[in-house]
């Protein structure tokens, strides 16, 4: 499902003293198959934008097409759209509510796939839980509130992917996780990506996360898209990002230091590529004699 936004605008509390423009003419295309990153400081419009993609926020200005769905069309099949565009909010474990893990994961499925038998529902829930790395037999009858923080997040994600959405959107998916938890979550998202979930979109303030995982990214500022391209292209413009009040990956910071000392490193800013390029540079300069 190709996502195309043109001139997208949105204002909170319009026609009131508290009116606040969140999106101001956003033009952005996300191709099917991308692992796409959206970057921006608080209030930049990034979360408002992604909530438009499955019509949690209805279109008020501009145009937006998600695959075959025209979100400006009042006859758009919004329920069908939401089954194909899954949304995982920040700290999704706080949205768990049912008595058991199985009932929690099945909740969305029953809304989107009315008419499924109990056996079909149980099979879909089992597949979703196993996809996120949980043992269905062990957790299905547990209260979600008895689980660890990492398990809760996996259950919450299972509750979204149980419908097998073609697009999966996650707002700060690794927020609050330790380094191991972040790595495991990203590995999970990559394992989901490319199958029935063709496109993954993550909103993140973690620039290392964007550099390591995304094929393309967009930078939001004051409701506009101010940069768009491969992470290597975006992070090569480190001074502009810093001027916007944004951070840059650790690799980009190291590259700046090396450049200031006369050593330019042509890197895509992933850790592996940066290490290889620095090692090659070190060897070129004579290794330990440099």
C-alpha positions as CSV (number, residue, x, y, z in Angstrom):
1,X,0.0,0.0,0.0
2,X,1.6,3.2,-1.2
3,X,1.0,6.2,1.0
4,X,0.7,9.6,-0.7
5,X,0.0,12.9,1.2
6,X,-0.3,16.2,-0.6
7,X,-0.9,19.5,1.0
8,X,-2.0,17.8,4.2
9,X,-3.1,20.3,6.9
10,X,-4.6,20.0,10.3
11,X,-5.5,22.4,13.1
12,X,-6.4,21.5,16.6
13,X,-9.3,23.5,18.2
14,X,-10.0,25.5,15.0
15,X,-12.0,28.7,15.2
16,X,-11.1,29.1,18.9
17,X,-8.5,31.1,20.9
18,X,-6.6,27.8,21.4
19,X,-6.2,27.0,17.7
20,X,-2.9,25.2,17.0
21,X,-1.8,24.3,13.5
22,X,-0.2,20.8,13.7
23,X,0.2,20.1,10.0
24,X,1.0,22.8,7.5
25,X,1.0,21.5,3.9
26,X,2.7,18.2,4.3
27,X,3.8,16.5,1.1
28,X,5.1,13.0,1.7
29,X,5.2,9.7,-0.2
30,X,6.0,6.4,1.6
31,X,6.5,3.6,-0.9
32,X,5.2,0.1,-0.3
33,X,8.0,-2.1,1.2
34,X,9.7,0.7,3.1
35,X,10.9,0.6,6.7
36,X,10.2,4.3,7.1
37,X,11.3,6.6,9.9
38,X,9.6,9.8,11.0
39,X,11.7,12.2,13.0
40,X,10.8,15.5,14.8
41,X,10.9,17.3,18.1
42,X,7.8,17.4,20.3
43,X,5.0,19.4,18.6
44,X,6.5,19.0,15.1
45,X,3.4,17.2,13.7
46,X,4.8,13.7,13.3
47,X,2.3,12.0,15.6
48,X,-0.6,13.9,14.1
49,X,0.5,12.9,10.7
50,X,0.7,9.1,11.4
51,X,-2.7,9.2,13.1
52,X,-4.1,10.4,9.8
53,X,-2.9,7.2,8.0
54,X,-5.7,5.0,9.4
55,X,-8.2,7.9,9.9
56,X,-7.9,8.1,13.7
57,X,-7.7,11.8,12.9
58,X,-10.0,12.5,10.0
59,X,-8.7,14.5,7.0
60,X,-9.7,18.2,7.0
61,X,-7.3,19.7,4.5
62,X,-5.2,18.4,1.5
63,X,-5.3,14.9,0.2
64,X,-4.3,11.5,1.5
65,X,-4.3,8.1,-0.3
66,X,-3.3,4.9,1.5
67,X,-3.3,2.2,-1.2
68,X,-6.7,2.2,-2.8
69,X,-8.3,4.2,0.0
70,X,-9.0,7.9,-0.6
71,X,-9.3,9.4,2.9
72,X,-11.0,12.5,1.6
73,X,-13.9,10.4,0.3
74,X,-16.7,10.3,2.9
75,X,-17.6,6.9,1.5
76,X,-14.1,5.5,2.3
77,X,-14.3,2.1,4.0
78,X,-12.6,3.3,7.2
79,X,-13.1,0.1,9.2
80,X,-11.6,-1.9,6.4
81,X,-8.7,0.6,6.2
82,X,-8.0,0.2,9.9
83,X,-7.7,-3.5,9.6
84,X,-5.0,-3.0,7.0
85,X,-3.2,-0.1,8.7
86,X,-2.3,-1.1,12.2
87,X,-1.3,1.5,14.8
88,X,0.8,0.9,18.0
89,X,0.9,3.9,20.3
90,X,3.7,4.9,22.6
91,X,3.8,2.7,25.7
92,X,1.1,0.4,24.2
93,X,1.2,-1.8,27.3
94,X,-0.8,0.8,29.1
95,X,-3.7,0.1,26.8
96,X,-4.1,-3.5,27.9
97,X,-7.4,-4.0,29.6
98,X,-8.9,-7.5,29.2
99,X,-9.1,-10.3,31.8
100,X,-6.7,-12.5,29.9
101,X,-4.0,-12.2,27.2
102,X,-6.1,-14.1,24.7
103,X,-9.2,-11.9,25.1
104,X,-7.0,-8.8,24.8
105,X,-5.4,-9.9,21.6
106,X,-8.7,-11.1,20.2
107,X,-10.5,-7.8,20.9
108,X,-9.5,-6.0,17.7
109,X,-9.8,-9.1,15.6
110,X,-13.5,-9.5,16.6
111,X,-14.1,-5.8,15.6
112,X,-12.5,-6.2,12.2
113,X,-13.3,-9.8,11.3
114,X,-16.9,-10.2,12.4
115,X,-18.2,-13.7,11.7
116,X,-15.0,-15.6,12.5
117,X,-15.6,-18.8,14.5
118,X,-14.1,-19.3,17.9
119,X,-11.6,-21.8,16.5
120,X,-10.5,-19.3,13.8
121,X,-10.1,-16.6,16.3
122,X,-8.1,-18.8,18.7
123,X,-5.8,-19.8,15.8
124,X,-5.3,-16.2,14.8
125,X,-4.5,-15.1,18.4
126,X,-2.1,-18.0,18.7
127,X,-0.3,-17.1,15.5
128,X,0.0,-13.4,16.6
129,X,1.4,-14.3,20.0
130,X,3.9,-16.7,18.6
131,X,4.9,-14.1,16.0
132,X,5.9,-11.7,18.9
133,X,7.8,-14.5,20.6
134,X,5.3,-15.5,23.3
135,X,4.2,-19.0,24.2
136,X,0.5,-19.2,23.5
137,X,-0.2,-22.1,25.9
138,X,1.7,-20.4,28.8
139,X,0.3,-16.8,28.5
140,X,-3.2,-17.2,26.9
141,X,-5.1,-17.5,30.2
142,X,-2.9,-15.1,32.2
143,X,-3.9,-11.6,33.1
144,X,-1.9,-9.2,30.9
145,X,-1.1,-7.3,34.1
146,X,0.8,-10.3,35.5
147,X,3.4,-10.1,32.7
148,X,6.7,-8.3,32.6
149,X,7.0,-4.9,30.9
150,X,8.5,-6.4,27.8
151,X,5.9,-9.2,27.6
152,X,3.1,-6.6,28.0
153,X,4.5,-4.6,25.0
154,X,4.6,-7.8,22.9
155,X,1.0,-8.6,23.8
156,X,0.0,-5.1,22.8
157,X,1.7,-5.5,19.5
158,X,0.1,-8.9,19.0
159,X,-3.3,-7.2,19.5
160,X,-2.5,-5.0,16.5
161,X,-0.8,-7.5,14.1
162,X,-3.5,-10.2,14.7
163,X,-5.4,-8.7,11.7
164,X,-2.2,-9.0,9.6
165,X,-2.1,-5.3,8.6
166,X,-0.3,-4.4,5.4
167,X,1.1,-1.3,7.1
168,X,2.2,-1.2,10.7
169,X,2.8,2.2,12.4
170,X,4.5,2.5,15.7
171,X,4.9,5.7,17.7
172,X,8.2,5.5,19.7
173,X,8.2,1.7,19.7
174,X,11.3,1.3,21.8
175,X,10.5,4.0,24.4
176,X,11.5,3.0,27.9
177,X,13.2,-0.2,26.9
178,X,16.8,-1.1,27.9
179,X,19.3,-1.7,25.0
180,X,18.6,-5.4,24.9
181,X,14.9,-4.8,24.8
182,X,15.3,-2.2,22.0
183,X,17.4,-4.7,19.9
184,X,14.9,-7.5,20.4
185,X,12.0,-5.3,19.5
186,X,13.7,-4.1,16.3
187,X,14.5,-7.7,15.4
188,X,10.8,-8.5,15.8
189,X,9.7,-5.6,13.6
190,X,12.1,-6.7,10.9
191,X,10.9,-10.3,11.1
192,X,7.3,-9.0,10.6
193,X,8.3,-6.6,7.8
194,X,8.3,-8.0,4.3
195,X,5.7,-10.7,4.8
196,X,2.0,-9.8,5.1
197,X,3.2,-6.5,6.7
198,X,4.8,-4.9,3.7
199,X,5.5,-1.5,5.2
200,X,6.6,-0.4,8.7
201,X,6.5,3.2,9.8
202,X,8.2,4.2,13.1
203,X,8.0,7.6,14.8
204,X,11.2,8.0,16.8
205,X,13.4,10.6,18.5
206,X,16.2,8.0,18.7
207,X,18.5,8.9,15.7
208,X,20.6,5.7,16.2
209,X,17.4,3.7,15.8
210,X,16.5,5.5,12.6
211,X,20.0,5.1,11.2
212,X,20.3,1.4,12.0
213,X,16.8,0.3,10.8
214,X,15.2,2.6,8.3
215,X,15.4,2.5,4.5
216,X,14.1,6.1,4.3
217,X,13.0,8.8,6.7
218,X,11.3,12.2,6.9
219,X,12.1,15.1,9.2
220,X,9.1,17.1,10.5
221,X,9.4,20.6,11.9
222,X,6.6,23.1,12.6
223,X,4.1,20.9,10.8
224,X,6.1,20.6,7.6
225,X,8.4,18.0,6.1
226,X,11.8,19.7,5.9
227,X,13.9,16.8,4.9
228,X,13.3,13.4,3.3
229,X,15.6,10.7,2.0
230,X,17.8,7.8,3.0
231,X,19.1,8.1,6.6
232,X,22.6,8.5,5.2
233,X,21.5,11.5,3.2
234,X,19.6,13.1,6.2
235,X,22.4,12.5,8.8
236,X,25.0,13.9,6.4
237,X,23.2,17.2,7.0
238,X,24.0,17.1,10.7
239,X,24.4,20.9,11.2
240,X,20.9,21.5,9.8
241,X,19.4,18.8,12.1
242,X,21.2,20.3,15.1
243,X,19.9,23.8,14.2
244,X,16.3,22.3,14.3
245,X,17.0,21.2,17.9
246,X,17.3,17.5,16.9
247,X,20.0,15.1,17.8
248,X,22.1,13.0,15.4
249,X,23.4,9.4,15.7
250,X,26.5,8.7,17.7
251,X,28.2,7.7,14.4
252,X,27.4,11.1,12.9
253,X,28.9,12.8,16.0
254,X,32.1,10.7,15.6
255,X,32.2,11.4,11.9
256,X,32.1,15.2,12.7
257,X,35.0,14.8,15.1
258,X,37.1,12.9,12.6
259,X,36.2,15.4,9.8
260,X,37.4,18.3,12.1
261,X,40.7,16.5,12.4
262,X,41.1,16.0,8.7
263,X,39.7,12.5,8.2
264,X,36.5,12.4,6.2
265,X,34.5,9.1,6.5
266,X,32.0,8.2,3.8
267,X,29.5,6.2,5.9
268,X,25.8,5.4,5.9
269,X,25.9,6.0,9.7
270,X,25.1,2.5,10.8
271,X,27.4,1.2,13.4
272,X,28.8,-1.7,11.3
273,X,29.5,0.5,8.2
274,X,31.0,3.2,10.3
275,X,33.3,0.8,12.1
276,X,34.4,-0.8,8.8
277,X,35.1,2.6,7.2
278,X,37.1,3.8,10.2
279,X,39.1,0.6,10.3
280,X,39.9,0.9,6.6
281,X,40.9,4.6,7.2
282,X,43.1,3.6,10.1
283,X,44.8,0.9,8.0
284,X,45.3,3.3,5.1
285,X,46.9,5.8,7.4
286,X,49.4,3.2,8.6
287,X,47.6,1.5,11.4
288,X,49.2,1.9,14.8
289,X,51.9,4.1,13.3
290,X,49.4,6.7,12.2
